[in-house]
């Protein structure tokens, strides 16, 4: 796995898979799936940072932001570090850990197709959709509540099916009260957890919107969608 380097707007990006890079670039920079109105110096927790495109997007929109970024895959964590360093990005704190329902050693299933498509790394064999050939590796997992110690402006999740486990931890510990806005990439599985996720968010005073393929939809679907939530107290 020898990284390649390309330009993306004003940024220099080290990556492994051109196909994966193009998909993520289109979603994050062209379709702007993470576009949200925050204050000028927001605190952002980025769960599932991959090689850092979401971080670069947020830093481009909010240069004075402080970002806490979590990526468990040891195959791409060095690229995440490199992309932050090579672009001179500051106020970004990186954590090589998976976030789930307990602090333990866990098995992460990563792409074994030879295409180095590591953005789909998951605790589930063959990825969240069961369609990708994977191999298991051992990693560290932890509770987000152990890291969330202050009020934050945005919690972004792209964590391949662990959404409910992370939200349940934050609800149990009362830490969801620290989150003003949330963007979740919901990954459907054989057992739908969509209703439970929406229930937790509504119980914690989030107004919700749903997006599919970058377009807002009136009702949530048990498909790959974005759930965007804003605390009622901040809603105008």
N, C-alpha and C positions, 0 to 999 in steps of 0.2 A: 504494500500500500504506500505508494509514493505520491504525496500531495502535489496538486497542480495549483497555479495561481492565475486569477483573472481579475479584471476590473469590474466593479459594480458602482455606477455613479462615481462618487468621489473616493470610494473605498477600494482597497486591495484585498481580495478574498482568497485564502487557501482552502482547497476543497479536495474531496476524493472522487465523488460521482458527479459527472457533468449533467446527467439526466436529472438527478435529485436536486442539484443546485438550480437548474432552470425552473423546476416545479416550485421550489421554495421562493426563488426570486420573484416569480410571477405572482404568487400568493401574497407575499409580504410587501414587496416594493411596488408592484403594478396594481394589484387588486386592493392593496392596503387593508388586509383583513384585521389588522390590529389598530386601525385608526380609531382614536378616541380622544376626547377633549379633556386634558388634564391641566393642572397649574404649571407654572413655568419651571419649577424645580421639583418634579415629582419623585417619590420613592416607588420603585417598581420591583416586584419579585417576578422573575422570569423562570418558570418551571418547564424544563425541556428545551434548553437553549441550543442544542445541536452544535453547529459550527459558529453560531453567533449572529446570524442574519437578523433575527428579531431584535437583538441588542443594538445592532447598528441602525436599524430602523427607528427604534425608540430614541437613540442618541441623536439621530439626525433631526427628529421632531422636537426633542427636548434635550438640548446640549447640556443643561445644568442638572439633569436627572442623576439620581443615585440608583444603581441597579444591582440586585442580588440575583445571580444566575446559577441554575442548578442543571447539571448534565452528568448522568451516571456512566455513560459508555466510555471506557478507557481508550477505545480506538479513535474517538474523535475529540475527547477532552483536550488533548494537546493542540488540535486545530482551533478549538474555541479560544484557548489561551493565546495562540499565535495571532488570530484575527483581531483580538482586542489590542495586543501589543503592536502589531505592524501598522495599525491605524491610529495609534496614539490615543486610544480611548481611556479616559480616566473615570474614577468613581464607579468602577464595576468590580464586584466581589464575586469570585467564582468558587463553586462548591462541586466537587466530584462525588455526588451522592444521588441515589434515587430517593424519591419521596413516596411514602406509602402509609401503611397502618401500624407499623412497628419499627423499632430500631433493631436491626439484625443483619446477618449476611443473607443475601438474596441471590436468586438465579435470574439473570437477564438474558433474554433470547434475542440474538442479533442476526442480521442478514448474513446468509452463507451462500448467496447466489453467485458471488464473485463480482457483483456490481457495486459493492460498498455502499449500499443504500441503508445507512444506519439511522435515518430519522424515524424509522418504524420500530426501533428497539423496544421490547415489551416484556413484561413478566409472563406473558402468554406465549406458548410455543407457536411458531409460524405466524407471529405478529397478531395484532388485535383482530384482524379479519380472517385469520387462519389460512391465508393464501400464499404466504411468503416462506420459503425455506429458511430455517434459522438454526443456529447452534447456541448452546448455553454457555454463559460465562458467569463467574461469581463476582458480585459487587457488594457494596455497602448500601443499605437503605436506612432511612430515618424518618422521623415525624417532622412535618413542616412546622408544627407548633414549637419545636425546639429552636427554630431559627427566627420565627416571627415574633419580634420583641417590641415593635413600635407600630404606630399607625402608618399604613401604606396607601398610596394613591391607586395602585393597580396591581392585581394578582393575575398574571397570565399563565394558563396551563395548557401545555401540549404534551401530555404524559401517558398517552397510549393505553387508556383504559383504567388508570388509577384515580380518575377524577373523584369518584365517590369516596374512596378511602381517605384521600387528602381532605376533602370537605368535611367528612365525618369527624376526623381528628380535630379540625379547627372548630367545629361546632361543640364538640365535647369539652374542649379546653377553653372555650369562650373567645378564642383568637379571631374568629370570623368577624367579630365586632371591630377589629382593627383595619378591616379591608373596606375601602371606599368604592372601588370599581373592580370588576372581575371579567375576564375573557377566558372562556373554556372551550377548547376544541374537544367536543364530545365524541368519543369513539364507541359506537354500538358494539355489543357482543351478543353471544347466544342468549344471555340473560340480560334483558334491558334494565339499566339502572337510571334511565332518564327521569322517570317520575320521582325517584328518591333525590336525585340531584336538584331538580327544580323545587321540590318541597323544602329542602334545606335552605336554598337561596331565598325563597319567599318567606320562610320563617324568620330569616335574618334581615328582612326589610329591603331586599333587592328588587328593583323594577327590572324586568327581563325583556330582552329582545332576542330574536333567533335569526341566524343567517345560514343560507346554503349556497355554495358556489359564489360567495361574495354578495348575494342579494338577500335582502330582508324577507322573511317569510312570516305569515300571520300566526302560525302555530308550530310548536316543536315537532320534529319527526325523529323516529328512532333510526337515524342515518348519521353520517358524518356531517355534523353541523357545528356552528359556533353559537355558544350561549354567551350573551353580553349582559352583564348586570351592573346596575348603578344603585347605590344606597339611596333610599327615599329621601333621607335628610339632605343629600347633595343634589337631588333631582330638581331641575327647574323647568 
